[in-house]
Amino acid sequence: MKTSADVIIIGGGIIGCSTAYYLAQKGKKVIVLEKGKGIGYGGSGRNGGGVRQSGRDPRELPLAMYGVKNLWPHLSEELGTDVEYYQQGNLRLGKTDEHLQILNGLTDVAVSLGLDVRMVTGEEVRDICPHLSDRVVGASWCPSDGHANPLLTTLAFYTKARQLGVTFLYEQSVISIKKMAGPTIKAITTRQEFEAEKIILAAGYESRAVSNTVGVDVPMQKIALNTLVTNAQPPMFYQMLGTATADFYGHQTTHGSFVFGGGSPLDPSIMKGVANQPPVESTATTCKGILSYIPALKHVKVVRAWFGFIDYCEDKVPVLDHVEEVPGLILACGFSGHGFGIAPAVGTVLSEMACDEVPSIDISELNYRRFSDKRKSGL
Ligand SMILES: Cc1cc2nc3c(=O)[nH]c(=O)nc-3n(C[C@H](O)[C@H](O)[C@H](O)COP(=O)(O)OP(=O)(O)OC[C@H]3O[C@@H](n4cnc5c(N)ncnc54)[C@H](O)[C@@H]3O)c2cc1C
């Protein structure tokens, strides 16, 4: 078994798989260490598939805009798998004046940063998507947003990375990172040691415990979100939907089923004893939210519901940075529930960082220093 490489990636989610692919394209030898029996068992295999720029924090908007302009439109062709990418826009819906105020604020910020997004009236909303309730009085409308299939996209990056020579090792749970005297750095798993010039830590919320072993702390926590899928319906619409208050988001898939997520995190106290399925109450609440926006779905059946954990960062944006105190270590975590849509762009910049190149997308505000500076100043 190979135990050394140019780059070791910890975590086989979409961030690890996309980064492995872009690094292999650059000719680097890469090992991905995954603690599970396969890839994609974390958030990457459980998410809502939104590929959105609207409603993004300005600090991560450059990644979202770069991906939508340069990567997503030809990803299926590039990876040789149809990732079911639809670029038919995102409607973020509002039912009250308060909702419209929230949406106006988000829209103004995004427009000032160059995104094509605008407010539309209730009538315009129903011109775009006739199935929406009369209770919707307005929305933000971003025509270049969309959605894709997270399972297929993660698998496509993985398959292509393997074809290009990346080694994926399973049941290799990294328990610590070790600084070395020379130009390399080590990842220690429950089974053995691996060595590389660079280690990219992309293990979701579990990155925190791993980075703590070298004194690095990203303030993030594990939060559960729920999702459901319905039985297949005839084609109705292919926009991505969200709401001002985030009480649900979702879309219709190629297969015809709808995938919807509830916006509110699940209460950890009701998660006890639940294996992989959210409690029925939370699915019912999500359904109630959905029907208040799309009454036409009242006869549709929920066929499955599940939850996934997100790496919810204190300030709601990820950390993509070299760690000065630990040469060779690159952090890629804290995606806070919106890492799928930006994953191709994140993989691109991480591959550049691991080759000591200047990132082609502005990620300067996603630095690690923002936490260490805050700690030093006692805030
Ligand atoms: C219900 C839900 C809905 C979502 N909806 C959207 C959406 O619509 N749009 C969007 O952009 N984002 C969405 N997200 C967020 C998105 O899924 C994540 O941000 C993204 O998948 C993060 O990918 P990742 O590779 O960083 O993490 P993960 O997919 O969680 O992968 C991390 C991997 O690291 C492995 N690992 C952990 N610890 C170790 C260790 N010690 N050693 C080795 N391996 C380890 C895990 O097993 C896992 O495979 C949603 C998330 C959830 C849960």
The ligand as an ORCA input file, in Angstrom:
! r2SCAN-3c Opt
* xyz 0 1
  C     -29.279     17.972      4.428
  C     -28.233     18.833      3.774
  C     -28.589     19.676      2.722
  C     -27.626     20.466      2.076
  N     -27.978     21.207      0.967
  C     -27.027     21.878      0.267
  C     -27.356     22.567     -0.936
  O     -28.494     22.546     -1.400
  N     -26.360     23.242     -1.583
  C     -25.091     23.278     -1.110
  O     -24.240     23.947     -1.715
  N     -24.741     22.598      0.016
  C     -25.670     21.900      0.709
  N     -25.330     21.203      1.843
  C     -23.937     21.242      2.313
  C     -23.026     20.315      1.536
  O     -23.559     18.995      1.516
  C     -21.640     20.287      2.191
  O     -21.190     21.603      2.422
  C     -20.619     19.575      1.332
  O     -21.095     18.301      0.954
  C     -19.324     19.445      2.121
  O     -18.491     18.490      1.521
  P     -17.234     17.956      2.298
  O     -16.510     17.098      1.349
  O     -16.520     19.103      2.929
  O     -17.824     17.159      3.539
  P     -18.468     15.700      3.673
  O     -19.282     15.340      2.495
  O     -19.141     15.655      4.999
  O     -17.216     14.744      3.668
  C     -16.293     14.654      4.710
  C     -15.697     13.256      4.652
  O     -14.633     13.182      5.586
  C     -14.664     11.886      6.179
  N     -13.958     11.962      7.463
  C     -14.369     12.559      8.597
  N     -13.440     12.435      9.568
  C     -12.407     11.769      9.025
  C     -11.152     11.323      9.528
  N     -10.778     11.576     10.802
  N     -10.317     10.630      8.705
  C     -10.691     10.365      7.423
  N     -11.880     10.760      6.894
  C     -12.722     11.455      7.679
  C     -16.155     11.591      6.319
  O     -16.401     10.210      6.461
  C     -16.705     12.172      5.013
  O     -16.749     11.208      3.977
  C     -26.272     20.430      2.528
  C     -25.908     19.585      3.595
  C     -26.870     18.789      4.206
  C     -26.449     17.875      5.321
*
